[in-house]
Amino acid sequence: MSSLIPAQTGPAISADRAVADLKRCVSAGSVGAVAVIFRAREVKRVLSSIFVVLLAIAVSNAAAETTNDGCAREKIEKIEKPLPWLAGEGGDQKPIWPEGLALNSPELDGHSEMTGNGSPLVAGRAWNWATYVTRPTMTIYRLRGTNTGAALVVLPGGGYAAVAMDLEGTEICDWITKEGVTCVILKYRVPQVWRRNKKSVDQRPERLLALEDAQRAMGLLRLRAADYGIDPEKIGVIGFSAGGHLAAELSNATARAYERVDAADDMPSIPDFAILAYPGRIWDKSSPKTSLALNPWIKISADVPPTLLIHAMNDQVDDIRHSVAYGLALNDAGVPVDMRFFDKGCHAFGLRPTSDPITTEWPGMAVQWLRDIGIL
């Protein structure tokens, strides 16, 4: 997602003109620094309209819409509604922060939560997202079959602009609960813009709201482990795309990113295992490709749990170097790490099967890995 840089001089333009200019940039395939000045009474409408356009860019990129590497996917009309995402049958949705607690808000505060469908299709099917999330929740799906005591916190992707609630959320729970694992989907605060520096490289916000939400959820699960029938030492995470980056941040965060609220924040927040699928924002893209340097905000801790990395070589959204660089850094730090890389698969495939073997083989590999490290 590119930054919007207000121009310092020039005539004022209308909201419709500003949005139209931005859409022309999108149609041309390049969203650079768009310079606009607009009348004060139109600020709110401009920002709202521009964000919808940028959100469309972010969620489309998250679905790996490319045309030169076999990753092209069918576009569909996007439909958005000012409605919160609510769990369906079988999901026990709970707020993770006390109701009266003031929270730092994501970008464009004041909007109500919105849900919609992403484009293009993934494996021929639509997928759905939530955004403008100001009150995060965790939704618990009970295991089926024999209880292993394990729990898996799902961190969906969406470029920190939205949260892909089914493709990288409920569909993951449908799979893992059959393995005797309690599944928990985190709907974290978004959108949060990663602003670009002078080299046009995205920079991590000083306060990553999603990390605060993830740490809080881990604390709550450990505090209430007996109530949920889970082992507090068998709680792991799986993250996809931006959620994969969030899983890495959570795994390396040795201290809370927020002030203590209650007893849940006295519990450890580092997961007991981590699975990262096609993560981004880890490898320093401004460095030479052969350096495999990490971004400065990724500080490897000795406390990182056993980690599994899953990625496709032809991922044009989040380069496989994000996984390679992270895996090698973990190995250098003595952290047990396994990597499963495939020639093809593109990006944002979730659990939806296609002709690419990665889409059907990685779930079995993940289950076997969980057995190998003693979780199952």
N, C-alpha and C positions, 0 to 999 in steps of 0.2 A: 504494500500500500504506500503510495507516494505522499509526500508532505504537500500541504497547501501553504504557499508563502504569500501573504498579502503584499501587494505592490505599495510602494511608498508615494507614488505620484500618479496622476492620471485622472480622468473623469469618472464619476460614479456611474455604475451600470445597474440594471435591474436584476432581481433575483432570477427571473426566467432566463435572462441573457447569460448570467454567470453559470447557471446549471447547464444551459445549452452548450456553452463553450467547453465545459468539462466533458459533457457527453461526446462532443466531437473529438476531443483528445482520446477518449476511451475507444471510440470507433476506429480511430487511426492506429490503435494498438500501442499508444504511448501516453502514460499519465505522468507528466513531469511536474515541475513547479508551476502551478496555475496561479497567475497573479490577478487578483480581483480586488476592487474597492466597491462597497455597496452602501446604500443609504441605511442609516441606523434602524429605521423601522422595518427593514427587510432582513436584518441580520439573522433572526431566528429561522425564517423560512429558507434562507440560503443554506445555513448550516445543516438544517434537517435534510434538505434535498440533496446536498452534496454528500452527506454521510450515506444516504441510501445508495447513491451511485458508487461510492467507494466500497461499501459493504458488498455490493454485487461483484466488484472486482475481486475483493478478498476471497469470498466464498467460491467464486469461479476458479481462481488460482488454486485454492485448496483442493479442488477436484481435478487438478492437473489437466486443464484443457490445452492440449498441444496438438499440432498437426503434422509434425515431421518425424515422429519417432514411433508411430503406432499407438499413440495414446489419445488420439482424437475421440471425443465423445459427443453424443447428440445433445444439443442445446434444447431447453424447454423454457416456456414462459415462467417467470418468477412471480409467485403470489405471496404477498406479505399481509399479515394481520396484526393489529395491536392487541395481542393476547399473550399471556404468559404460557410457558411450556409447563404442562402438568403431567404427572406420571399416569400411565394407563393402568390397566388391571394387573395386579401383582406387585406393583411398586409402592413402597411406603416412603413418601416424600416428606422430608423434614428440613426446617431451616437450620442453618449451622451457626448462626449468630443470634444472641438474644434479641427479641423483637424491639426493644427500646434502645438498643445500642446504635449510636451514630457510626456509620461506616463511610470510608472514603468512596466516593462515587466514581464510576467509569466515565468515559468521555460523553459529552452532551447530556449532562444530568438534567432531569426534568421530564424526559420521555418515559412513557410506560413501556414495559417489556413487549417485545415484538417477536413473532415467530413467522417462519416462511420456509419455502422450499429452495434448495440450492440447484444450480444449473452449472454444468451439464449433468446428464444422467450418470450414474455409476452402476455398471453391470446391467444397464438397461432400465434402471429403476431410479425414481426420484429420492431425494434425501432431504431432511428437514433440520433447521437450525433455530436457535434462540439468540436474541441479542437485546441490548439495553437492560442487561441483568444487573439490578441493584441490590437485590436480596437473594444471595446464593442459597442453594439447597443441595442436600444429598438424598438420593433416592435408593432405598435398599430393596434388593430382590433376593428373596430367600432361596437357598440352595434346593436342588432336587436330588434325591437319592441319599447316599451315605454321606454324613457330615465329615469333611476332612479337617474342619476347624479353621480352614483358610478363608481369607476375604480378599477381594480384588477391587481396588478403587479405580474407576475408569475416568480418564481425563481426555475428553474428546478434543479434536482439533477445531480449527476455524480461524487461524491466523490472528487470534486475540481480537478479532472483530465480531465473531459469533461463536457459538458452541454447537457442533454437529451432533444433535441429540440422539438420532437413531443410528446412522451409519457407523458412528464411532462411540455409541453409547448403549442404547437398549439392545441392539443386535449383538453386542459383545456380551451383555448379561445373559441373553438367551442361550449363548454358547457355553459360557463358563459355569453357570449354575448347574448344568447337566453333569459337570465334573465334581459335584459336591462342594462347590465354592460359593460363599455368599458374595454377591456383587453389589457394588455401590457406585452410582453415577454421580459425579460432581458437576453441577451447573454453576460455574464460577462467574465472577463479575467480568463483563465485557460490555462495550468495546474499550480497549485501551491502546492508544496509538503508540507505535514505536517510531519516534521521529528520526529523521535521517541527518547524518552529519555532513560535513563539507565534501566527503567522498561518496555521498549518496548511499551510505551504509546504515541500515536500521540500527538504532541504539535502544538498549533496554531501558524502560522507565526506572526511575530511582526506586519507586515502590511498585512492585509487581503485585497487583491486587489478586490475581489468580493464585499466586504462591501463598498469600495469606489465607485464602479460602482452602487451599489444599492442606496446609498445615493444620488448620482448625479442624477439618474433617478427619484427619488422621488422629488427632487428639481425642475427638469425640468417640471415634470407633474404639480406641483402646480403653477409654474410660467406661464405655458401655459394652465392652466385649462379652461379658457374661449374659447380658440381656439379649444379645444378638446370636449367641451360641458360637462365637468365634474365639480363636486363640489369639491373644493380643500380640504374640510373637510370630504370627503368620499373616500379617496384613501387608499386602503389596500394592503396587500401582501398575497400570498399563496406560500409556499415553500415545496419542496419535498426532503426528505433524506438530502443530504448536503445543498440543498436549504432551507430545514426546519431549519437547524442550522443558515443559513444566515438570515432567517426571524427573528430568535431570536436575533441575533447580531444587526440587523437593528432596532428592537423594543426597544433595551436597550441602543443604542448609543445616548447619549445626546449631543454629539459634533461631528462635521465632522471629518473624519479620514484622511483628506487631506487639503491642503491649498486652500483658496478661489480662484475660477477662475473667476466667474462673478455673475450676479444677481441671477441665479438659486441656488447658494450656500448660499444665504441669506434666502431661504425658509426653513421651517421645513422639516426634512427628516424622522422623526418617522412616521410610518404609522398610520392610524386611526383605523385599525383592522388588525388582523393577523390570518392566518390559517396555521398550521404546520402539514404536513402529514408525518408520519414515520420519524421524524427527528433523526439525530445522533449528536455526538460531543458535547453533552450538559451534560449528566451524567458522573461523574468521574468514569471510569471503573476500576481504580486502588484502589478504596475504597471498603469496604464490600458492598455486594448487598443490605443489609438492611439499609445502611446509606442514600442512595439517595442523596449523595452530588453532587453538580454541579461542573463542571470543573472550574478552577480558572479564565478563561477568560469570563465566563458568570457572569456578574454583574447585578443583578436585579435592575431596575430603577423604580421609582414610576410613570414614564411617559409611561410605557408599555401599549399599547392599549388593549381592549378586545381581547381575544385570544381563538381560538378553536384548540384542539389537536385531531388528528386522528391517530390510530395505531392498529396493529394486535398483539395479544399476542405471536404468533409463528414467529414473525419477527426475523430471525437469522442473519441479517446484522446489523440492528440498534435496539438494545434491547429496549423493551417497557419502560424500566426504564428511558430512555432519556425523554420521554413524561411525565411519572409519576413525575419524579424529577422536571422538569420544571413547570408542572402544580401546584404542591404543593408549589413551591417557589413563583410563581405568586400569588397564593391564600394567602400565608402568607404576601405578600406585599400589599394586598388589591386590586389586579388587577382582574377584572372579567375574569374568565376562565372556559371554558366548555371542557370536555373530552369525546370522543367517542371511546371506546375500544371494539374490537371484538376478539373472540377466535381465528379465523383463517383469513388468508389473505396474509401472508408472507410479502414480501417487494416489493417496486417499482411496484405497481399495477396500479397507475395512475387512469384513468377512464375506464379502460378496464374490462368489466364484465367477471367474472368467476363464478364457483359454490359457492365461498365464499361470503356471504352476504355483507361484508364490501364494496366490489367492486361496488355493485349496490345501496347500501343504503346511503353511505357517502355523495354523491352529494346533495341529497334531504335534509339531515340533515344540510349541510352547508348553503343551501339556507334558510332554516327555521331559522337557527341561525342568518343569516344576517338580516332577518326580525325582529327577537327578539331584536337585538341591534340597530334597527332603521336605518340600511343602505339601506335596500330595502323597 
